[in-house]
Amino acid sequence: MSASNMPSKSPSTRKRRSVMIIAMFPVGAILGFLGGLLIEIIVGLIARAVFSAEHPAAFSMRFLGSLPGLGSLIGAILAPILYGRVGSSK
């Protein structure tokens, strides 16, 4: 493909795209936190219903308590990467 047929990107388009990638960090963190919290609630409800777990072990509580933070971290890392890949394929 010759250079004259390549679509040109204006500087304002590149600037908007970089701003959106930066905005994906907090959006991904919030969505990851909510996803981890949702998993924690679902697992807790299932464990309580199936095992009658009134007082779970300390290790399991630490593990379940770390899920929202872990989801937040993963979301903050993956959201900008996935946004960049989807946008570059267009």
Secondary structure, DSSP 4 states (H G I P E B T S, - for coil): --GGGSPP--HHHHHHHHHHHHHHHHHHHHHHHHHHHHHHHHHHHHHHHHH--SS--HHHHHHHHHHHHHHHHHHHHHHHHHHHHHHHT-
